[in-house]
């Protein structure tokens, strides 16, 4: 039981660090990603309309 709780703590800590790193990267790349998705959406709309 204790080993399971310790394992959950380690996994949640890893996920927290990973999430923080991903959010930090996304702050840099969010405008690029949004513009890419927007241009892709406009391209799809232009093709199918």
TORBAGU-708512 format. One record per atom (N, C-alpha, C): residue number from 0; residue in three letters; atom name; y, x, z. Coordinates in pm, whole numbers, m for minus. Layout:
// residues N
seq  type  atom  yy  xx  zz
NUM  ala  CA  Y  X  Z
...
This chain:
// residues 49
seq  type  atom  yy  xx  zz
0  unk  N  m120  83  0
0  unk  CA  0  0  0
0  unk  C  125  87  0
1  unk  N  124  189  86
1  unk  CA  241  278  94
1  unk  C  258  357  m35
2  unk  N  145  397  m95
2  unk  CA  153  473  m220
2  unk  C  211  386  m332
3  unk  N  175  259  m334
3  unk  CA  229  168  m434
3  unk  C  379  151  m418
4  unk  N  425  138  m294
4  unk  CA  569  123  m270
4  unk  C  644  249  m310
5  unk  N  587  365  m281
5  unk  CA  650  491  m319
5  unk  C  657  504  m470
6  unk  N  550  462  m537
6  unk  CA  548  467  m684
6  unk  C  656  376  m743
7  unk  N  672  257  m684
7  unk  CA  776  164  m731
7  unk  C  914  225  m711
8  unk  N  935  292  m598
8  unk  CA  1064  356  m573
8  unk  C  1094  464  m677
9  unk  N  995  544  m709
9  unk  CA  1012  652  m807
9  unk  C  1043  594  m945
10  unk  N  969  490  m984
10  unk  CA  988  429  m1115
10  unk  C  1126  366  m1124
11  unk  N  1168  297  m1016
11  unk  CA  1300  233  m1019
11  unk  C  1412  337  m1023
12  unk  N  1391  450  m956
12  unk  CA  1490  557  m960
12  unk  C  1501  616  m1100
13  unk  N  1386  636  m1164
13  unk  CA  1386  688  m1302
13  unk  C  1455  590  m1396
14  unk  N  1424  461  m1379
14  unk  CA  1488  360  m1463
14  unk  C  1638  355  m1441
15  unk  N  1681  373  m1314
15  unk  CA  1824  371  m1284
15  unk  C  1896  488  m1351
16  unk  N  1837  606  m1343
16  unk  CA  1897  724  m1405
16  unk  C  1900  708  m1557
17  unk  N  1789  657  m1614
17  unk  CA  1780  637  m1758
17  unk  C  1884  534  m1804
18  unk  N  1897  424  m1724
18  unk  CA  1995  321  m1759
18  unk  C  2137  377  m1754
19  unk  N  2167  457  m1653
19  unk  CA  2299  516  m1641
19  unk  C  2328  607  m1759
20  unk  N  2228  687  m1800
20  unk  CA  2245  777  m1913
20  unk  C  2267  699  m2042
21  unk  N  2189  593  m2061
21  unk  CA  2201  511  m2183
21  unk  C  2338  444  m2187
22  unk  N  2384  390  m2072
22  unk  CA  2514  325  m2070
22  unk  C  2625  426  m2096
23  unk  N  2611  548  m2046
23  unk  CA  2711  651  m2070
23  unk  C  2717  687  m2218
24  unk  N  2600  695  m2282
24  unk  CA  2597  722  m2425
24  unk  C  2655  606  m2504
25  unk  N  2624  482  m2460
25  unk  CA  2670  364  m2533
25  unk  C  2821  351  m2528
26  unk  N  2883  397  m2418
26  unk  CA  3028  392  m2410
26  unk  C  3091  475  m2522
27  unk  N  3025  582  m2561
27  unk  CA  3076  665  m2670
27  unk  C  3048  601  m2806
28  unk  N  2929  541  m2818
28  unk  CA  2881  497  m2949
28  unk  C  2897  347  m2973
29  unk  N  2954  274  m2876
29  unk  CA  2954  128  m2888
29  unk  C  3038  81  m3006
30  unk  N  3150  147  m3031
30  unk  CA  3234  107  m3144
30  unk  C  3163  134  m3277
31  unk  N  3096  248  m3284
31  unk  CA  3019  281  m3405
31  unk  C  2907  182  m3428
32  unk  N  2835  146  m3320
32  unk  CA  2727  49  m3332
32  unk  C  2779  m88  m3372
33  unk  N  2889  m131  m3310
33  unk  CA  2946  m262  m3343
33  unk  C  2993  m268  m3487
34  unk  N  3059  m164  m3533
34  unk  CA  3106  m163  m3671
34  unk  C  2989  m160  m3769
35  unk  N  2881  m88  m3731
35  unk  CA  2763  m85  m3818
35  unk  C  2699  m223  m3828
36  unk  N  2681  m290  m3712
36  unk  CA  2621  m423  m3715
36  unk  C  2710  m523  m3787
37  unk  N  2840  m510  m3769
37  unk  CA  2933  m602  m3836
37  unk  C  2927  m584  m3987
38  unk  N  2927  m460  m4033
38  unk  CA  2922  m436  m4177
38  unk  C  2787  m480  m4235
39  unk  N  2679  m461  m4157
39  unk  CA  2548  m508  m4201
39  unk  C  2545  m660  m4210
40  unk  N  2606  m727  m4112
40  unk  CA  2612  m873  m4113
40  unk  C  2693  m923  m4232
41  unk  N  2805  m858  m4260
41  unk  CA  2888  m897  m4375
41  unk  C  2811  m875  m4505
42  unk  N  2736  m766  m4512
42  unk  CA  2656  m739  m4632
42  unk  C  2550  m847  m4652
43  unk  N  2482  m886  m4545
43  unk  CA  2380  m990  m4554
43  unk  C  2443  m1124  m4594
44  unk  N  2557  m1156  m4533
44  unk  CA  2626  m1280  m4568
44  unk  C  2669  m1279  m4715
45  unk  N  2713  m1165  m4764
45  unk  CA  2756  m1156  m4904
45  unk  C  2638  m1174  m5000
46  unk  N  2523  m1119  m4962
46  unk  CA  2405  m1130  m5048
46  unk  C  2354  m1273  m5052
47  unk  N  2346  m1340  m4937
47  unk  CA  2279  m1469  m4930
47  unk  C  2372  m1588  m4956
48  unk  N  2500  m1563  m4973
48  unk  CA  2590  m1677  m4995
48  unk  C  2624  m1692  m5145
